[in-house]
Amino acid sequence: MNELVFLLEEPSARAMLEGLLPKIIPQDTFVRYLVFEGKQELKKLSKGCYQKISGSRAIGKLLTPDNIRSDSFRNLVTGIRKISTLYF
């Protein structure tokens, strides 16, 4: 079994990837997410009520890997595809 590890800055990135990755990588790939809290200042400013995980979780399932209008999204998908073809 192959394993793909993501080092992420926030839980919402994990939620988005959980919806997107099944469309990009082989089904037998085990995915591990190491989530770090990189938004401490934002949480302080918003008194801890800033949470965008639900939006990311919802949009992750709707993202289409072949829709490459956004440079950053295209780079994300291209990078994931390269890693999965190089190592799997």
Distance bins in CASP14 RR format, pairs under 12 A and 6 or more apart:
PFRMAT RR
TARGET T0000
AUTHOR 0000-0000-0000
RMODE 2
METHOD distances of the structure
MODEL  1
1 26 0 0 0 0 0 1 0 0 0 0 0
1 27 0 0 0 0 0 1 0 0 0 0 0
1 28 1 0 0 1 0 0 0 0 0 0 0
1 29 1 0 0 1 0 0 0 0 0 0 0
1 30 1 0 1 0 0 0 0 0 0 0 0
1 31 0 0 0 0 0 1 0 0 0 0 0
1 32 0 0 0 0 0 1 0 0 0 0 0
1 88 0 0 0 0 1 0 0 0 0 0 0
2 25 0 0 0 0 1 0 0 0 0 0 0
2 26 1 0 0 1 0 0 0 0 0 0 0
2 27 0 0 0 0 0 1 0 0 0 0 0
2 28 1 0 0 1 0 0 0 0 0 0 0
2 29 1 0 1 0 0 0 0 0 0 0 0
2 30 1 0 0 1 0 0 0 0 0 0 0
2 31 0 0 0 0 1 0 0 0 0 0 0
2 32 0 0 0 0 0 1 0 0 0 0 0
2 83 0 0 0 0 0 1 0 0 0 0 0
2 84 0 0 0 0 1 0 0 0 0 0 0
2 85 0 0 0 0 0 1 0 0 0 0 0
2 86 0 0 0 0 0 1 0 0 0 0 0
2 87 1 0 0 1 0 0 0 0 0 0 0
2 88 1 0 1 0 0 0 0 0 0 0 0
3 25 0 0 0 0 0 1 0 0 0 0 0
3 26 0 0 0 0 0 1 0 0 0 0 0
3 28 0 0 0 0 0 1 0 0 0 0 0
3 29 1 0 0 1 0 0 0 0 0 0 0
3 30 1 0 1 0 0 0 0 0 0 0 0
3 31 1 0 0 1 0 0 0 0 0 0 0
3 32 1 0 0 1 0 0 0 0 0 0 0
3 33 0 0 0 0 0 1 0 0 0 0 0
3 83 0 0 0 0 0 1 0 0 0 0 0
3 84 0 0 0 0 0 1 0 0 0 0 0
3 87 0 0 0 0 1 0 0 0 0 0 0
3 88 0 0 0 0 1 0 0 0 0 0 0
4 17 0 0 0 0 1 0 0 0 0 0 0
4 21 1 0 0 1 0 0 0 0 0 0 0
4 24 0 0 0 0 0 1 0 0 0 0 0
4 25 1 0 0 1 0 0 0 0 0 0 0
4 26 0 0 0 0 1 0 0 0 0 0 0
4 28 0 0 0 0 0 1 0 0 0 0 0
4 29 1 0 1 0 0 0 0 0 0 0 0
4 30 1 0 0 1 0 0 0 0 0 0 0
4 31 1 0 1 0 0 0 0 0 0 0 0
4 32 1 0 0 1 0 0 0 0 0 0 0
4 33 0 0 0 0 1 0 0 0 0 0 0
4 34 0 0 0 0 0 1 0 0 0 0 0
4 79 0 0 0 0 0 1 0 0 0 0 0
4 80 0 0 0 0 1 0 0 0 0 0 0
4 81 0 0 0 0 0 1 0 0 0 0 0
4 82 0 0 0 0 0 1 0 0 0 0 0
4 83 1 0 0 1 0 0 0 0 0 0 0
4 84 1 0 0 1 0 0 0 0 0 0 0
4 85 0 0 0 0 0 1 0 0 0 0 0
4 86 0 0 0 0 0 1 0 0 0 0 0
4 87 1 0 0 1 0 0 0 0 0 0 0
4 88 0 0 0 0 1 0 0 0 0 0 0
5 14 0 0 0 0 0 1 0 0 0 0 0
5 17 0 0 0 0 0 1 0 0 0 0 0
5 29 0 0 0 0 0 1 0 0 0 0 0
5 30 0 0 0 0 1 0 0 0 0 0 0
5 31 1 0 0 1 0 0 0 0 0 0 0
5 32 1 0 1 0 0 0 0 0 0 0 0
5 33 1 0 0 1 0 0 0 0 0 0 0
5 34 1 0 0 1 0 0 0 0 0 0 0
5 35 0 0 0 0 0 1 0 0 0 0 0
5 83 0 0 0 0 0 1 0 0 0 0 0
5 87 0 0 0 0 0 1 0 0 0 0 0
6 13 1 0 0 1 0 0 0 0 0 0 0
6 14 1 0 0 1 0 0 0 0 0 0 0
6 15 0 0 0 0 0 1 0 0 0 0 0
6 16 0 0 0 0 0 1 0 0 0 0 0
6 17 1 0 0 1 0 0 0 0 0 0 0
6 18 0 0 0 0 0 1 0 0 0 0 0
6 20 0 0 0 0 0 1 0 0 0 0 0
6 21 0 0 0 0 1 0 0 0 0 0 0
6 25 0 0 0 0 0 1 0 0 0 0 0
6 29 0 0 0 0 0 1 0 0 0 0 0
6 30 0 0 0 0 0 1 0 0 0 0 0
6 31 1 0 0 1 0 0 0 0 0 0 0
6 32 1 0 0 1 0 0 0 0 0 0 0
6 33 1 0 1 0 0 0 0 0 0 0 0
6 34 1 0 0 1 0 0 0 0 0 0 0
6 35 0 0 0 0 1 0 0 0 0 0 0
6 36 0 0 0 0 0 1 0 0 0 0 0
6 76 0 0 0 0 0 1 0 0 0 0 0
6 79 0 0 0 0 0 1 0 0 0 0 0
6 80 0 0 0 0 1 0 0 0 0 0 0
6 83 0 0 0 0 0 1 0 0 0 0 0
7 13 0 0 0 0 1 0 0 0 0 0 0
7 14 0 0 0 0 0 1 0 0 0 0 0
7 17 0 0 0 0 0 1 0 0 0 0 0
7 32 0 0 0 0 1 0 0 0 0 0 0
7 33 0 0 0 0 1 0 0 0 0 0 0
7 34 1 0 1 0 0 0 0 0 0 0 0
7 35 0 0 0 0 1 0 0 0 0 0 0
7 36 1 0 0 1 0 0 0 0 0 0 0
7 38 0 0 0 0 0 1 0 0 0 0 0
8 14 1 0 1 0 0 0 0 0 0 0 0
8 15 0 0 0 0 1 0 0 0 0 0 0
8 16 0 0 0 0 1 0 0 0 0 0 0
8 17 1 0 0 1 0 0 0 0 0 0 0
8 18 0 0 0 0 0 1 0 0 0 0 0
8 31 0 0 0 0 0 1 0 0 0 0 0
8 32 0 0 0 0 0 1 0 0 0 0 0
8 33 1 0 1 0 0 0 0 0 0 0 0
8 34 1 0 0 1 0 0 0 0 0 0 0
8 35 1 0 1 0 0 0 0 0 0 0 0
8 36 1 0 0 1 0 0 0 0 0 0 0
8 37 0 0 0 0 0 1 0 0 0 0 0
8 38 0 0 0 0 1 0 0 0 0 0 0
8 39 0 0 0 0 0 1 0 0 0 0 0
8 53 0 0 0 0 0 1 0 0 0 0 0
8 56 0 0 0 0 0 1 0 0 0 0 0
8 76 0 0 0 0 0 1 0 0 0 0 0
9 16 0 0 0 0 0 1 0 0 0 0 0
9 33 0 0 0 0 0 1 0 0 0 0 0
9 34 0 0 0 0 0 1 0 0 0 0 0
9 35 1 0 0 1 0 0 0 0 0 0 0
9 36 1 0 1 0 0 0 0 0 0 0 0
9 37 0 0 0 0 1 0 0 0 0 0 0
9 38 1 0 1 0 0 0 0 0 0 0 0
9 39 1 0 0 1 0 0 0 0 0 0 0
9 40 0 0 0 0 0 1 0 0 0 0 0
9 42 0 0 0 0 0 1 0 0 0 0 0
10 16 0 0 0 0 1 0 0 0 0 0 0
10 17 0 0 0 0 0 1 0 0 0 0 0
10 33 0 0 0 0 0 1 0 0 0 0 0
10 34 0 0 0 0 0 1 0 0 0 0 0
10 35 1 0 0 1 0 0 0 0 0 0 0
10 36 1 0 0 1 0 0 0 0 0 0 0
10 37 1 0 0 1 0 0 0 0 0 0 0
10 38 1 0 0 1 0 0 0 0 0 0 0
10 39 1 0 1 0 0 0 0 0 0 0 0
10 40 0 0 0 0 0 1 0 0 0 0 0
10 42 0 0 0 0 1 0 0 0 0 0 0
10 43 0 0 0 0 0 1 0 0 0 0 0
10 50 0 0 0 0 0 1 0 0 0 0 0
10 51 0 0 0 0 0 1 0 0 0 0 0
10 52 0 0 0 0 1 0 0 0 0 0 0
10 53 0 0 0 0 1 0 0 0 0 0 0
10 56 0 0 0 0 1 0 0 0 0 0 0
11 17 0 0 0 0 0 1 0 0 0 0 0
11 18 0 0 0 0 0 1 0 0 0 0 0
11 33 0 0 0 0 1 0 0 0 0 0 0
11 34 0 0 0 0 0 1 0 0 0 0 0
11 35 1 0 1 0 0 0 0 0 0 0 0
11 36 0 0 0 0 1 0 0 0 0 0 0
11 37 0 0 0 0 1 0 0 0 0 0 0
11 38 0 0 0 0 0 1 0 0 0 0 0
11 39 0 0 0 0 1 0 0 0 0 0 0
11 43 0 0 0 0 0 1 0 0 0 0 0
11 50 0 0 0 0 0 1 0 0 0 0 0
11 51 0 0 0 0 1 0 0 0 0 0 0
11 52 0 0 0 0 1 0 0 0 0 0 0
11 53 1 0 1 0 0 0 0 0 0 0 0
11 54 0 0 0 0 0 1 0 0 0 0 0
11 55 0 0 0 0 0 1 0 0 0 0 0
11 56 0 0 0 0 1 0 0 0 0 0 0
11 57 0 0 0 0 1 0 0 0 0 0 0
12 18 0 0 0 0 0 1 0 0 0 0 0
12 33 0 0 0 0 0 1 0 0 0 0 0
12 35 0 0 0 0 1 0 0 0 0 0 0
12 37 0 0 0 0 0 1 0 0 0 0 0
12 38 0 0 0 0 0 1 0 0 0 0 0
12 39 0 0 0 0 1 0 0 0 0 0 0
12 42 0 0 0 0 0 1 0 0 0 0 0
12 50 0 0 0 0 0 1 0 0 0 0 0
12 51 0 0 0 0 1 0 0 0 0 0 0
12 52 1 0 1 0 0 0 0 0 0 0 0
12 53 1 0 1 0 0 0 0 0 0 0 0
12 54 0 0 0 0 1 0 0 0 0 0 0
12 55 1 0 0 1 0 0 0 0 0 0 0
12 56 1 1 0 0 0 0 0 0 0 0 0
12 57 1 0 0 1 0 0 0 0 0 0 0
12 58 0 0 0 0 0 1 0 0 0 0 0
12 59 0 0 0 0 1 0 0 0 0 0 0
12 60 0 0 0 0 0 1 0 0 0 0 0
13 19 0 0 0 0 0 1 0 0 0 0 0
13 20 0 0 0 0 0 1 0 0 0 0 0
13 21 0 0 0 0 0 1 0 0 0 0 0
13 33 0 0 0 0 1 0 0 0 0 0 0
13 34 0 0 0 0 0 1 0 0 0 0 0
13 35 1 0 0 1 0 0 0 0 0 0 0
13 36 0 0 0 0 1 0 0 0 0 0 0
13 37 0 0 0 0 0 1 0 0 0 0 0
13 38 0 0 0 0 0 1 0 0 0 0 0
13 39 0 0 0 0 0 1 0 0 0 0 0
13 52 0 0 0 0 0 1 0 0 0 0 0
13 53 0 0 0 0 1 0 0 0 0 0 0
13 55 0 0 0 0 0 1 0 0 0 0 0
13 56 1 0 0 1 0 0 0 0 0 0 0
13 57 0 0 0 0 0 1 0 0 0 0 0
13 59 0 0 0 0 0 1 0 0 0 0 0
13 60 0 0 0 0 0 1 0 0 0 0 0
13 76 0 0 0 0 0 1 0 0 0 0 0
14 20 0 0 0 0 0 1 0 0 0 0 0
14 21 0 0 0 0 0 1 0 0 0 0 0
14 31 0 0 0 0 1 0 0 0 0 0 0
14 32 0 0 0 0 0 1 0 0 0 0 0
14 33 1 0 1 0 0 0 0 0 0 0 0
14 34 0 0 0 0 1 0 0 0 0 0 0
14 35 1 0 1 0 0 0 0 0 0 0 0
14 36 0 0 0 0 0 1 0 0 0 0 0
14 37 0 0 0 0 0 1 0 0 0 0 0
14 52 0 0 0 0 0 1 0 0 0 0 0
14 53 0 0 0 0 1 0 0 0 0 0 0
14 56 0 0 0 0 1 0 0 0 0 0 0
14 57 0 0 0 0 1 0 0 0 0 0 0
14 60 0 0 0 0 0 1 0 0 0 0 0
15 21 0 0 0 0 0 1 0 0 0 0 0
15 33 0 0 0 0 1 0 0 0 0 0 0
15 35 0 0 0 0 1 0 0 0 0 0 0
15 51 0 0 0 0 0 1 0 0 0 0 0
15 52 0 0 0 0 1 0 0 0 0 0 0
15 53 1 0 1 0 0 0 0 0 0 0 0
15 54 1 0 0 1 0 0 0 0 0 0 0
15 55 1 0 0 1 0 0 0 0 0 0 0
15 56 1 0 1 0 0 0 0 0 0 0 0
15 57 1 1 0 0 0 0 0 0 0 0 0
15 58 0 0 0 0 1 0 0 0 0 0 0
15 59 0 0 0 0 1 0 0 0 0 0 0
15 60 1 0 0 1 0 0 0 0 0 0 0
15 61 0 0 0 0 1 0 0 0 0 0 0
15 63 0 0 0 0 0 1 0 0 0 0 0
16 33 0 0 0 0 0 1 0 0 0 0 0
16 35 0 0 0 0 0 1 0 0 0 0 0
16 52 0 0 0 0 1 0 0 0 0 0 0
16 53 0 0 0 0 1 0 0 0 0 0 0
16 54 0 0 0 0 0 1 0 0 0 0 0
16 55 0 0 0 0 1 0 0 0 0 0 0
16 56 1 0 1 0 0 0 0 0 0 0 0
16 57 1 0 0 1 0 0 0 0 0 0 0
16 58 0 0 0 0 1 0 0 0 0 0 0
16 59 1 0 0 1 0 0 0 0 0 0 0
16 60 1 0 1 0 0 0 0 0 0 0 0
16 61 0 0 0 0 1 0 0 0 0 0 0
16 62 0 0 0 0 0 1 0 0 0 0 0
16 63 1 0 0 1 0 0 0 0 0 0 0
16 73 0 0 0 0 0 1 0 0 0 0 0
16 76 0 0 0 0 1 0 0 0 0 0 0
16 77 0 0 0 0 0 1 0 0 0 0 0
16 80 0 0 0 0 0 1 0 0 0 0 0
17 23 0 0 0 0 0 1 0 0 0 0 0
17 24 0 0 0 0 1 0 0 0 0 0 0
17 25 0 0 0 0 0 1 0 0 0 0 0
17 31 1 0 0 1 0 0 0 0 0 0 0
17 32 0 0 0 0 0 1 0 0 0 0 0
17 33 1 0 0 1 0 0 0 0 0 0 0
17 34 0 0 0 0 0 1 0 0 0 0 0
17 35 0 0 0 0 0 1 0 0 0 0 0
17 53 0 0 0 0 0 1 0 0 0 0 0
17 56 0 0 0 0 1 0 0 0 0 0 0
17 57 0 0 0 0 0 1 0 0 0 0 0
17 59 0 0 0 0 0 1 0 0 0 0 0
17 60 1 0 0 1 0 0 0 0 0 0 0
17 61 0 0 0 0 0 1 0 0 0 0 0
17 63 0 0 0 0 1 0 0 0 0 0 0
17 65 0 0 0 0 0 1 0 0 0 0 0
17 76 0 0 0 0 1 0 0 0 0 0 0
17 77 0 0 0 0 0 1 0 0 0 0 0
17 80 0 0 0 0 1 0 0 0 0 0 0
18 24 0 0 0 0 0 1 0 0 0 0 0
18 25 0 0 0 0 0 1 0 0 0 0 0
18 31 0 0 0 0 1 0 0 0 0 0 0
18 32 0 0 0 0 0 1 0 0 0 0 0
18 33 0 0 0 0 1 0 0 0 0 0 0
18 35 0 0 0 0 0 1 0 0 0 0 0
18 53 0 0 0 0 0 1 0 0 0 0 0
18 56 0 0 0 0 1 0 0 0 0 0 0
18 57 1 0 0 1 0 0 0 0 0 0 0
18 58 0 0 0 0 0 1 0 0 0 0 0
18 59 0 0 0 0 0 1 0 0 0 0 0
18 60 1 0 0 1 0 0 0 0 0 0 0
18 61 0 0 0 0 1 0 0 0 0 0 0
18 63 0 0 0 0 0 1 0 0 0 0 0
19 25 0 0 0 0 0 1 0 0 0 0 0
19 31 0 0 0 0 0 1 0 0 0 0 0
19 33 0 0 0 0 0 1 0 0 0 0 0
19 55 0 0 0 0 0 1 0 0 0 0 0
19 56 0 0 0 0 1 0 0 0 0 0 0
19 57 1 0 0 1 0 0 0 0 0 0 0
19 58 0 0 0 0 1 0 0 0 0 0 0
19 59 0 0 0 0 1 0 0 0 0 0 0
19 60 1 0 1 0 0 0 0 0 0 0 0
19 61 1 0 1 0 0 0 0 0 0 0 0
19 62 0 0 0 0 1 0 0 0 0 0 0
19 63 1 0 0 1 0 0 0 0 0 0 0
19 64 0 0 0 0 0 1 0 0 0 0 0
19 65 0 0 0 0 0 1 0 0 0 0 0
20 31 0 0 0 0 0 1 0 0 0 0 0
20 56 0 0 0 0 0 1 0 0 0 0 0
20 57 0 0 0 0 0 1 0 0 0 0 0
20 59 0 0 0 0 1 0 0 0 0 0 0
20 60 1 0 1 0 0 0 0 0 0 0 0
20 61 0 0 0 0 1 0 0 0 0 0 0
20 62 0 0 0 0 1 0 0 0 0 0 0
20 63 1 0 1 0 0 0 0 0 0 0 0
20 64 0 0 0 0 1 0 0 0 0 0 0
20 65 1 0 0 1 0 0 0 0 0 0 0
20 66 0 0 0 0 0 1 0 0 0 0 0
20 67 0 0 0 0 0 1 0 0 0 0 0
20 73 0 0 0 0 1 0 0 0 0 0 0
20 76 0 0 0 0 1 0 0 0 0 0 0
20 77 1 0 0 1 0 0 0 0 0 0 0
20 80 0 0 0 0 1 0 0 0 0 0 0
20 81 0 0 0 0 0 1 0 0 0 0 0
21 27 0 0 0 0 0 1 0 0 0 0 0
21 29 0 0 0 0 1 0 0 0 0 0 0
21 30 0 0 0 0 0 1 0 0 0 0 0
21 31 1 0 0 1 0 0 0 0 0 0 0
21 32 0 0 0 0 0 1 0 0 0 0 0
21 33 0 0 0 0 1 0 0 0 0 0 0
21 60 0 0 0 0 1 0 0 0 0 0 0
21 61 0 0 0 0 0 1 0 0 0 0 0
21 63 0 0 0 0 0 1 0 0 0 0 0
21 65 0 0 0 0 1 0 0 0 0 0 0
21 76 0 0 0 0 0 1 0 0 0 0 0
21 77 0 0 0 0 0 1 0 0 0 0 0
21 79 0 0 0 0 0 1 0 0 0 0 0
21 80 1 0 0 1 0 0 0 0 0 0 0
21 81 0 0 0 0 0 1 0 0 0 0 0
21 83 0 0 0 0 0 1 0 0 0 0 0
21 84 0 0 0 0 1 0 0 0 0 0 0
22 28 0 0 0 0 0 1 0 0 0 0 0
22 29 0 0 0 0 1 0 0 0 0 0 0
22 31 0 0 0 0 1 0 0 0 0 0 0
22 60 0 0 0 0 1 0 0 0 0 0 0
22 61 0 0 0 0 1 0 0 0 0 0 0
22 63 0 0 0 0 0 1 0 0 0 0 0
22 65 0 0 0 0 0 1 0 0 0 0 0
22 80 0 0 0 0 0 1 0 0 0 0 0
22 84 0 0 0 0 0 1 0 0 0 0 0
23 60 0 0 0 0 1 0 0 0 0 0 0
23 61 0 0 0 0 1 0 0 0 0 0 0
23 62 0 0 0 0 0 1 0 0 0 0 0
23 63 1 0 0 1 0 0 0 0 0 0 0
23 64 1 0 0 1 0 0 0 0 0 0 0
23 65 1 0 1 0 0 0 0 0 0 0 0
23 66 0 0 0 0 1 0 0 0 0 0 0
23 67 0 0 0 0 0 1 0 0 0 0 0
23 77 0 0 0 0 1 0 0 0 0 0 0
23 80 0 0 0 0 0 1 0 0 0 0 0
23 81 0 0 0 0 0 1 0 0 0 0 0
23 84 0 0 0 0 0 1 0 0 0 0 0
24 31 0 0 0 0 0 1 0 0 0 0 0
24 60 0 0 0 0 0 1 0 0 0 0 0
24 63 0 0 0 0 1 0 0 0 0 0 0
24 64 0 0 0 0 0 1 0 0 0 0 0
24 65 1 0 1 0 0 0 0 0 0 0 0
24 66 0 0 0 0 0 1 0 0 0 0 0
24 73 0 0 0 0 0 1 0 0 0 0 0
24 76 0 0 0 0 1 0 0 0 0 0 0
24 77 1 0 0 1 0 0 0 0 0 0 0
24 78 0 0 0 0 1 0 0 0 0 0 0
24 79 0 0 0 0 1 0 0 0 0 0 0
24 80 1 0 1 0 0 0 0 0 0 0 0
24 81 1 0 0 1 0 0 0 0 0 0 0
24 82 0 0 0 0 0 1 0 0 0 0 0
24 83 0 0 0 0 1 0 0 0 0 0 0
24 84 1 0 0 1 0 0 0 0 0 0 0
24 85 0 0 0 0 0 1 0 0 0 0 0
24 88 0 0 0 0 0 1 0 0 0 0 0
25 31 1 0 0 1 0 0 0 0 0 0 0
25 65 0 0 0 0 0 1 0 0 0 0 0
25 77 0 0 0 0 0 1 0 0 0 0 0
25 79 0 0 0 0 0 1 0 0 0 0 0
25 80 1 0 0 1 0 0 0 0 0 0 0
25 81 0 0 0 0 1 0 0 0 0 0 0
25 82 0 0 0 0 0 1 0 0 0 0 0
25 83 0 0 0 0 1 0 0 0 0 0 0
25 84 1 0 1 0 0 0 0 0 0 0 0
25 85 0 0 0 0 1 0 0 0 0 0 0
25 86 0 0 0 0 0 1 0 0 0 0 0
25 87 0 0 0 0 0 1 0 0 0 0 0
25 88 1 0 0 1 0 0 0 0 0 0 0
26 80 0 0 0 0 0 1 0 0 0 0 0
26 81 0 0 0 0 0 1 0 0 0 0 0
26 83 0 0 0 0 0 1 0 0 0 0 0
26 84 1 0 0 1 0 0 0 0 0 0 0
26 85 0 0 0 0 1 0 0 0 0 0 0
26 87 0 0 0 0 0 1 0 0 0 0 0
26 88 1 0 1 0 0 0 0 0 0 0 0
27 84 0 0 0 0 0 1 0 0 0 0 0
27 88 0 0 0 0 0 1 0 0 0 0 0
28 84 0 0 0 0 0 1 0 0 0 0 0
28 88 0 0 0 0 1 0 0 0 0 0 0
29 80 0 0 0 0 0 1 0 0 0 0 0
29 83 0 0 0 0 0 1 0 0 0 0 0
29 84 1 0 0 1 0 0 0 0 0 0 0
29 85 0 0 0 0 0 1 0 0 0 0 0
29 87 0 0 0 0 1 0 0 0 0 0 0
29 88 1 0 0 1 0 0 0 0 0 0 0
30 88 0 0 0 0 0 1 0 0 0 0 0
31 80 0 0 0 0 0 1 0 0 0 0 0
31 83 0 0 0 0 0 1 0 0 0 0 0
31 84 0 0 0 0 0 1 0 0 0 0 0
31 88 0 0 0 0 0 1 0 0 0 0 0
35 53 0 0 0 0 0 1 0 0 0 0 0
35 56 0 0 0 0 0 1 0 0 0 0 0
37 43 1 0 0 1 0 0 0 0 0 0 0
37 44 0 0 0 0 0 1 0 0 0 0 0
37 48 0 0 0 0 0 1 0 0 0 0 0
37 50 0 0 0 0 0 1 0 0 0 0 0
38 44 0 0 0 0 0 1 0 0 0 0 0
39 45 0 0 0 0 1 0 0 0 0 0 0
39 46 0 0 0 0 1 0 0 0 0 0 0
39 48 0 0 0 0 1 0 0 0 0 0 0
39 50 1 0 0 1 0 0 0 0 0 0 0
39 51 0 0 0 0 0 1 0 0 0 0 0
39 52 0 0 0 0 1 0 0 0 0 0 0
39 53 0 0 0 0 0 1 0 0 0 0 0
40 46 0 0 0 0 0 1 0 0 0 0 0
40 48 0 0 0 0 0 1 0 0 0 0 0
40 50 0 0 0 0 0 1 0 0 0 0 0
41 48 0 0 0 0 0 1 0 0 0 0 0
41 50 0 0 0 0 0 1 0 0 0 0 0
42 48 0 0 0 0 1 0 0 0 0 0 0
42 49 0 0 0 0 0 1 0 0 0 0 0
42 50 1 0 1 0 0 0 0 0 0 0 0
42 51 0 0 0 0 0 1 0 0 0 0 0
42 52 0 0 0 0 1 0 0 0 0 0 0
43 49 0 0 0 0 1 0 0 0 0 0 0
43 50 1 0 0 1 0 0 0 0 0 0 0
43 51 0 0 0 0 1 0 0 0 0 0 0
43 52 0 0 0 0 0 1 0 0 0 0 0
44 50 0 0 0 0 1 0 0 0 0 0 0
46 52 0 0 0 0 0 1 0 0 0 0 0
51 57 0 0 0 0 0 1 0 0 0 0 0
52 58 0 0 0 0 0 1 0 0 0 0 0
52 59 0 0 0 0 1 0 0 0 0 0 0
53 59 0 0 0 0 0 1 0 0 0 0 0
53 60 0 0 0 0 0 1 0 0 0 0 0
54 60 0 0 0 0 0 1 0 0 0 0 0
55 61 0 0 0 0 0 1 0 0 0 0 0
55 62 0 0 0 0 0 1 0 0 0 0 0
55 63 0 0 0 0 0 1 0 0 0 0 0
56 62 0 0 0 0 0 1 0 0 0 0 0
56 63 0 0 0 0 0 1 0 0 0 0 0
57 63 0 0 0 0 0 1 0 0 0 0 0
59 73 0 0 0 0 0 1 0 0 0 0 0
60 73 0 0 0 0 0 1 0 0 0 0 0
60 76 0 0 0 0 0 1 0 0 0 0 0
63 69 0 0 0 0 0 1 0 0 0 0 0
63 70 0 0 0 0 0 1 0 0 0 0 0
63 73 1 0 0 1 0 0 0 0 0 0 0
63 74 0 0 0 0 0 1 0 0 0 0 0
63 76 0 0 0 0 1 0 0 0 0 0 0
63 77 0 0 0 0 1 0 0 0 0 0 0
63 80 0 0 0 0 0 1 0 0 0 0 0
64 70 0 0 0 0 0 1 0 0 0 0 0
64 73 0 0 0 0 1 0 0 0 0 0 0
64 74 0 0 0 0 0 1 0 0 0 0 0
64 77 0 0 0 0 1 0 0 0 0 0 0
65 73 0 0 0 0 1 0 0 0 0 0 0
65 74 0 0 0 0 1 0 0 0 0 0 0
65 76 0 0 0 0 1 0 0 0 0 0 0
65 77 1 0 1 0 0 0 0 0 0 0 0
65 78 0 0 0 0 1 0 0 0 0 0 0
65 79 0 0 0 0 0 1 0 0 0 0 0
65 80 0 0 0 0 1 0 0 0 0 0 0
65 81 0 0 0 0 1 0 0 0 0 0 0
65 84 0 0 0 0 0 1 0 0 0 0 0
66 73 0 0 0 0 0 1 0 0 0 0 0
66 74 0 0 0 0 1 0 0 0 0 0 0
66 77 0 0 0 0 1 0 0 0 0 0 0
66 78 0 0 0 0 0 1 0 0 0 0 0
66 81 0 0 0 0 0 1 0 0 0 0 0
67 73 1 0 0 1 0 0 0 0 0 0 0
67 74 0 0 0 0 1 0 0 0 0 0 0
67 76 0 0 0 0 0 1 0 0 0 0 0
67 77 0 0 0 0 1 0 0 0 0 0 0
68 74 1 1 0 0 0 0 0 0 0 0 0
68 75 0 0 0 0 1 0 0 0 0 0 0
68 76 0 0 0 0 0 1 0 0 0 0 0
68 77 1 0 0 1 0 0 0 0 0 0 0
68 78 0 0 0 0 1 0 0 0 0 0 0
68 81 0 0 0 0 0 1 0 0 0 0 0
69 77 0 0 0 0 0 1 0 0 0 0 0
70 76 0 0 0 0 1 0 0 0 0 0 0
70 77 0 0 0 0 1 0 0 0 0 0 0
70 78 0 0 0 0 0 1 0 0 0 0 0
71 77 0 0 0 0 0 1 0 0 0 0 0
71 78 0 0 0 0 0 1 0 0 0 0 0
72 78 0 0 0 0 0 1 0 0 0 0 0
72 79 0 0 0 0 0 1 0 0 0 0 0
73 79 0 0 0 0 0 1 0 0 0 0 0
73 80 0 0 0 0 0 1 0 0 0 0 0
74 80 0 0 0 0 0 1 0 0 0 0 0
74 81 0 0 0 0 0 1 0 0 0 0 0
75 81 0 0 0 0 0 1 0 0 0 0 0
75 82 0 0 0 0 0 1 0 0 0 0 0
76 82 0 0 0 0 0 1 0 0 0 0 0
76 83 0 0 0 0 0 1 0 0 0 0 0
77 83 0 0 0 0 0 1 0 0 0 0 0
77 84 0 0 0 0 0 1 0 0 0 0 0
78 84 0 0 0 0 0 1 0 0 0 0 0
78 85 0 0 0 0 0 1 0 0 0 0 0
79 85 0 0 0 0 1 0 0 0 0 0 0
79 86 0 0 0 0 1 0 0 0 0 0 0
79 87 0 0 0 0 0 1 0 0 0 0 0
80 86 0 0 0 0 0 1 0 0 0 0 0
80 87 0 0 0 0 0 1 0 0 0 0 0
80 88 0 0 0 0 0 1 0 0 0 0 0
81 87 0 0 0 0 0 1 0 0 0 0 0
81 88 0 0 0 0 0 1 0 0 0 0 0
82 88 0 0 0 0 0 1 0 0 0 0 0
END
